[in-house]
């Protein structure tokens, strides 16, 4: 048996290829949109991808399952569980096979047994991996967003991201009732989750790539709480605010997103860039925070191309609107465009070199306020804390208004335009992003707290 793990750092997302060396067939589980990596890996191992599947309809990235199955000429296995509202729109395609609890997928001498484990989502499946030449018992489980290392999948997304009011507490109870189905297996069962530390699909995910059921029983809080209501309270407490794009990904993945568009990204001339700026086009500056804050094009939004880039971009950008990147060079722009496609953004219309911004007048800067100057804003301005609600509750500047960054766009009408705004987060990155959004939307006096709440607290 051949087992390979693929990990997308910017999504903290894991996918897997399992191959049978005897027959040369393989199955891919939870692929993202960069399908070339699976095709190339299979070829390198002299394998043919005969099947593709996914544990559930993903919310945090654009699924590559359908496109990969088409490219590889493979069968696509998807869940038939969860009721009529959770069926795939392409379920009747010729190469699609539906999976129900208790069924299996056979790929050469490899068998995946299907376990319905709802809670995170109603249709969620866990796949138990059996290497038949060795034993008829499962060696491990691909748990998707059901069980993570140190945590379980959040059950609140249907309500908080997809707008299905009143669903999260019942989903939490359902998640609790799913855990005993996994617990009945031997402690040696390996656990391969779909996400690691940094994902907002849970609140305390571990960073190690694999665990065991026995270890999770010892260390994972979810396995130690037997009371259903206590579990529901615990799993719903202090969940991070979901990025705005989660609800869109749910819908897109249920319909089936096509393969990522190919081709080079066009470089924009200074004349064309100036015209775009005048028209109010969406200009996305992906340079580091300090560079953007020091000088940027009027009307541009600054989201640095770092680890949490997709979380922030998916919270603030509008799908369907053309996006023009401001980048250090062509490679920088192409990498960001490719990364944005992982959450379904296919509207990157071109890029402009940051080194030529000096030809665009005037450039804007974000005013930086020191912690010693915060008192100037108390009673004489509005302090906006864009950290998460749990961070805010753990300690905040007196009088600060808490608007988590994913909720900023919806909260703009509530912010005063006739007062100075001081924006802050923990360290200064999220608040600089928020300041750029406020400045683009015409708020006249916006400043950023240098060093964030961490420096203020110190």
C-alpha positions in Angstrom: 0.0 0.0 0.0 1.1 3.5 -0.8 -0.1 6.5 1.3 0.8 10.1 0.6 -0.3 13.2 2.4 -0.6 16.6 0.7 -0.7 19.7 2.9 -1.7 23.2 1.8 -0.2 25.5 4.4 -2.4 28.5 3.5 -5.5 26.5 4.2 -4.0 24.2 6.9 -5.7 21.6 4.7 -4.7 17.9 4.2 -5.6 15.6 1.4 -4.5 12.0 0.8 -3.6 9.6 -2.0 -3.9 5.9 -1.2 -2.5 3.4 -3.8 -2.4 -0.3 -4.3 1.0 -1.2 -5.5 -0.2 -4.6 -6.7 -2.8 -3.3 -9.1 -1.5 0.2 -9.8 -4.7 1.9 -8.8 -5.2 4.7 -6.4 -7.9 6.9 -4.7 -7.6 10.5 -3.7 -9.4 11.8 -0.6 -10.4 15.5 -0.1 -8.4 17.0 -3.0 -8.2 20.7 -3.4 -8.2 22.6 -6.7 -4.5 22.1 -7.4 -5.2 18.8 -9.1 -1.9 18.6 -10.9 -0.1 17.6 -7.6 -2.2 14.4 -7.4 -1.8 13.5 -11.0 2.0 14.0 -10.9 2.4 12.1 -7.6 0.4 9.2 -8.9 2.5 9.1 -12.1 5.7 9.1 -10.0 4.4 6.1 -8.1 3.3 4.3 -11.3 -0.3 4.6 -10.1 -3.5 5.4 -12.0 -6.1 7.5 -10.1 -9.2 5.2 -10.4 -11.3 6.9 -7.8 -11.8 10.3 -6.0 -13.8 11.0 -3.0 -14.4 13.6 -0.2 -15.5 13.4 3.3 -18.1 16.2 3.0 -19.1 19.4 1.2 -16.2 21.6 2.2 -16.7 25.2 3.3 -13.1 26.5 3.6 -11.8 25.7 0.1 -12.9 25.0 -3.4 -13.0 21.2 -3.9 -11.0 19.6 -6.6 -12.8 16.3 -6.5 -15.0 16.7 -9.6 -12.2 18.3 -11.8 -9.7 15.6 -10.7 -12.1 12.8 -11.4 -12.7 14.2 -14.9 -9.0 14.7 -15.6 -8.0 11.2 -14.4 -11.0 9.4 -15.9 -11.9 8.2 -12.4 -15.1 7.4 -10.6 -16.2 10.1 -8.1 -17.7 8.9 -4.9 -19.8 11.4 -2.8 -22.1 11.2 0.2 -25.8 10.3 -0.3 -26.4 11.0 3.4 -27.7 14.1 5.1 -31.2 14.4 3.5 -32.3 16.2 0.3 -30.8 19.6 1.2 -27.3 18.0 1.3 -27.2 16.1 -2.0 -24.7 17.0 -4.7 -26.2 18.8 -7.7 -24.0 16.6 -10.0 -25.0 13.3 -8.3 -26.5 12.0 -11.5 -23.3 12.4 -13.6 -22.2 9.2 -15.3 -19.0 8.9 -13.3 -20.5 9.6 -9.9 -21.3 7.0 -7.4 -23.2 7.7 -4.2 -22.1 6.4 -0.8 -24.1 5.5 2.3 -23.3 4.3 5.7 -21.9 0.8 5.8 -20.9 0.7 2.1 -17.3 0.4 0.8 -15.1 1.7 -2.0 -12.7 -0.9 -3.4 -9.5 0.3 -5.2 -7.3 -2.7 -6.0 -6.6 -4.4 -2.7 -7.4 -1.2 -0.7 -10.9 -0.9 0.8 -12.5 2.2 2.3 -15.4 1.4 4.6 -18.0 4.2 4.9 -19.0 5.5 8.3 -21.7 8.3 8.4 -20.5 10.8 11.1 -22.7 13.9 11.0 -22.4 16.9 13.2 -19.9 19.2 11.5 -22.2 18.8 8.4 -25.2 16.5 8.0 -23.7 14.4 5.1 -20.2 14.0 6.6 -18.5 10.6 6.0 -15.5 9.0 7.7 -13.5 6.5 5.6 -11.9 3.5 7.4 -8.8 2.3 5.5 -8.4 -1.5 5.2 -5.3 -3.0 3.5 -6.9 -6.4 2.6 -3.7 -8.4 2.0 -2.6 -7.7 5.6 -5.9 -7.9 7.5 -9.7 -7.4 7.2 -9.5 -4.8 10.1 -9.1 -1.1 9.5 -5.7 0.4 10.2 -6.8 4.0 10.2 -9.6 6.5 9.5 -9.7 9.6 7.2 -11.9 11.7 9.5 -12.3 14.8 7.4 -13.7 17.6 9.6 -15.2 15.2 12.1 -12.2 14.5 14.4 -9.0 16.5 14.4 -5.9 16.1 16.5 -6.9 17.5 19.8 -10.3 18.8 18.7 -13.5 18.1 16.7 -15.1 19.9 13.8 -17.2 22.9 14.6 -21.0 22.4 14.3 -22.0 26.0 14.1 -21.2 26.8 10.5 -24.6 26.0 9.1 -26.0 28.7 11.3 -23.1 31.2 11.4 -21.9 30.9 7.8 -24.7 29.5 5.8 -27.5 31.3 7.7 -29.6 28.3 8.8 -30.9 29.8 12.0 -31.3 27.5 15.0 -29.2 24.6 13.7 -26.0 24.8 15.6 -27.0 23.4 19.0 -28.7 20.4 17.4 -25.7 19.9 15.2 -23.5 19.9 18.3 -25.7 17.2 19.8 -25.5 15.2 16.6 -21.7 15.5 16.6 -21.6 14.2 20.2 -23.7 11.1 19.2 -21.3 10.4 16.3 -18.2 10.1 18.5 -19.1 6.7 20.0 -19.3 5.2 16.5 -15.6 5.9 16.1 -14.7 5.1 19.7 -15.8 1.5 19.3 -12.8 0.7 17.1 -9.4 -0.4 18.5 -7.1 2.2 20.0 -4.4 1.5 17.4 -6.7 3.0 14.7 -4.7 5.9 13.1 -6.4 9.2 12.6 -5.8 11.3 9.5 -7.8 14.6 9.7 -8.5 17.0 6.9 -7.1 20.1 8.7 -4.3 21.1 11.1 -3.3 24.0 13.3 -4.3 27.3 11.8 -7.6 26.2 10.3 -10.8 28.0 11.4 -12.7 24.7 11.0 -12.1 24.2 14.7 -10.7 26.2 17.6 -7.8 24.2 19.0 -6.5 21.9 16.3 -3.1 20.2 16.8 -0.3 20.6 14.4 0.9 17.0 14.1 -0.2 15.2 10.8 -1.5 12.0 12.3 -2.8 10.7 15.6 -4.4 7.5 16.9 -7.8 6.9 18.3 -6.3 5.8 21.7 -4.3 9.0 22.0 -7.3 11.1 21.1 -9.3 9.3 23.8 -6.6 10.3 26.3 -6.0 13.9 25.2 -8.9 15.2 23.0 -11.4 17.0 25.2 -14.3 15.9 23.0 -13.9 12.2 23.9 -13.9 12.9 27.7 -17.3 14.7 27.9 -20.1 12.2 28.2 -23.0 14.6 28.9 -24.6 15.8 25.7 -25.5 19.4 26.9 -22.1 19.9 28.5 -20.5 18.8 25.2 -22.7 21.2 23.2 -21.8 24.1 25.4 -18.1 23.3 25.2 -17.9 22.8 21.4 -19.9 26.0 20.7 -17.9 28.1 23.1 -15.4 30.6 21.7 -15.5 29.3 18.1 -13.7 31.8 15.8 -15.7 34.0 13.5 -16.1 32.1 10.1 -14.8 34.0 7.1 -17.5 35.4 4.8 -16.6 33.1 1.9 -17.5 29.9 3.8 -21.1 30.1 2.8 -20.2 30.7 -0.8 -17.8 27.6 -0.9 -20.6 25.4 0.5 -22.9 26.4 -2.4 -20.1 26.2 -5.0 -18.9 22.8 -3.9 -22.4 21.4 -3.9 -22.8 22.5 -7.5 -19.3 21.5 -8.5 -16.6 24.0 -9.4 -14.7 23.6 -12.7 -11.0 23.2 -13.1 -8.8 26.3 -12.3 -8.3 28.5 -15.3 -4.8 28.4 -16.8 -2.7 31.1 -18.5 -0.4 34.0 -17.6 -1.5 37.0 -15.6 -1.5 40.3 -17.6 0.7 43.2 -16.4 -1.2 46.4 -16.3 0.3 49.7 -17.6 0.4 52.8 -15.5 -2.1 54.5 -17.7 -4.5 51.6 -17.4 -3.9 51.4 -13.6 -4.8 55.0 -13.2 -8.0 54.5 -15.1 -8.9 51.5 -12.9 -8.2 53.6 -9.8 -10.5 56.4 -11.0 -13.3 53.9 -11.8 -13.2 52.5 -8.2 -12.0 49.0 -9.4 -10.9 46.5 -6.7 -7.1 47.0 -6.2 -5.6 44.4 -3.9 -2.1 45.2 -2.6 -0.4 42.0 -1.4 2.8 43.5 -0.1 3.8 43.2 3.6 1.9 45.3 6.1 4.7 47.8 6.7 5.2 48.5 3.0 1.5 49.0 2.4 1.0 51.2 5.5 4.0 53.4 4.4 2.5 54.2 1.0 -0.2 52.7 -1.2 -2.5 53.6 -4.0 -5.6 55.5 -3.1 -8.6 53.1 -2.9 -6.5 49.9 -2.6 -7.0 47.3 0.0 -3.9 45.8 1.7 -3.9 42.1 2.5 -0.4 40.8 2.9 0.4 37.5 1.1 1.2 35.6 4.3 -0.2 32.5 6.0 -3.7 33.8 6.7 -4.0 35.5 3.4 -7.0 33.4 2.2 -8.9 33.8 5.5 -8.7 37.5 5.3 -9.2 37.8 1.5 -12.2 35.5 1.7 -13.7 37.7 4.4 -13.4 40.9 2.5 -13.4 40.4 -1.2 -16.6 40.0 -3.3 -16.9 37.0 -5.6 -17.5 37.9 -9.2 -15.8 41.3 -9.0 -12.6 41.7 -11.1 -9.5 42.0 -8.8 -6.3 43.7 -9.8 -3.2 42.8 -7.8 -0.4 45.1 -6.7 2.6 42.9 -6.2 6.4 43.0 -5.9 6.9 41.1 -9.1 5.3 38.7 -11.6 6.0 35.6 -9.5 4.5 37.3 -6.4 1.3 38.1 -8.4 1.0 34.7 -10.0 1.5 32.9 -6.7 -1.2 35.0 -5.1 -3.6 34.4 -8.0 -3.1 30.7 -7.9 -3.6 30.8 -4.1 -6.9 32.7 -4.4 -8.2 30.1 -6.8 -8.1 27.7 -3.9 -11.1 29.4 -2.5 -12.8 29.9 -5.9 -11.5 33.4 -6.8 -11.1 33.2 -10.6 -11.5 36.9 -11.3 -7.9 38.1 -11.0 -7.8 40.4 -14.0 -4.2 41.6 -13.9 -1.3 42.9 -11.8 0.6 46.1 -11.4 4.3 46.3 -10.1 4.5 47.9 -6.7 7.8 49.6 -7.6 5.9 51.7 -10.1 3.4 53.1 -7.5 5.5 56.2 -7.3 4.1 57.1 -10.7 0.6 57.2 -9.2 0.0 60.4 -7.2 -0.7 60.9 -4.4 0.1 57.8 -2.4 -1.7 57.2 0.9 -0.3 56.2 4.3 -1.9 54.7 7.3 -1.4 56.9 10.4 0.3 54.9 13.2 -0.7 55.6 16.8 1.5 54.5 19.8 -0.1 52.9 22.9 0.7 56.0 24.8 -1.5 58.0 22.5 -4.6 55.7 22.9 -6.0 57.9 25.6 -6.5 60.7 23.0 -9.2 58.6 21.4 -11.1 57.7 24.6 -14.1 60.0 24.5 -12.7 61.9 21.5 -12.9 59.2 18.8 -13.9 55.6 18.3 -11.6 52.6 19.0 -12.4 49.6 16.8 -11.1 46.2 18.0 -11.0 43.8 15.0 -9.9 40.8 17.0 -12.2 37.8 17.5 -14.9 38.0 20.1 -13.1 35.5 22.3 -9.9 37.6 22.2 -11.9 40.7 23.1 -13.5 39.0 26.1 -10.1 38.0 27.4 -9.1 41.6 27.6 -9.6 44.9 25.7 -9.1 48.6 25.7 -11.9 50.3 27.7 -14.7 51.5 25.5 -13.4 49.7 22.4 -16.0 48.6 19.9 -15.5 44.9 18.9 -16.0 44.2 15.2 -14.1 41.0 14.2 -12.4 41.4 10.8 -14.7 38.9 9.0 -17.7 41.0 10.1 -16.2 44.4 9.1 -17.9 44.8 5.7 -21.4 44.2 7.2 -20.7 46.6 10.1 -19.6 49.7 8.1 -22.9 51.5 8.3 -22.7 51.4 12.1 -19.4 53.3 12.2 -19.3 57.1 12.6 -17.8 59.1 9.8 -17.5 62.3 11.8 -15.1 60.9 14.4 -11.6 59.7 14.4 -11.2 55.9 14.1 -8.4 54.0 15.8 -8.3 50.4 14.6 -6.4 47.6 16.4 -6.0 43.9 16.6 -3.5 41.7 18.5 -0.3 42.6 16.7 -1.1 45.1 13.9 -1.7 43.0 10.8 -5.5 42.5 10.9 -6.0 46.2 11.9 -3.9 47.4 9.0 -6.1 45.4 6.7 -9.2 46.9 8.3 -7.8 50.4 8.1 -7.3 50.0 4.4 -10.9 48.8 3.9 -12.2 51.8 5.9 -10.0 54.2 3.9 -11.3 52.7 0.6 -14.9 53.2 1.8 -14.3 56.9 2.4 -13.8 57.1 6.2 -11.8 60.3 6.5 -9.7 59.8 9.7 -8.4 56.3 10.3 -5.4 55.3 12.3 -3.8 52.0 13.2 -2.5 51.1 16.7 1.2 50.3 16.3 2.0 46.9 17.9 -1.7 46.2 18.5 -3.3 45.2 21.8 -0.2 43.1 22.7 1.9 46.3 22.8 -0.8 48.2 24.5 -1.2 45.6 27.2 2.6 45.4 27.7 
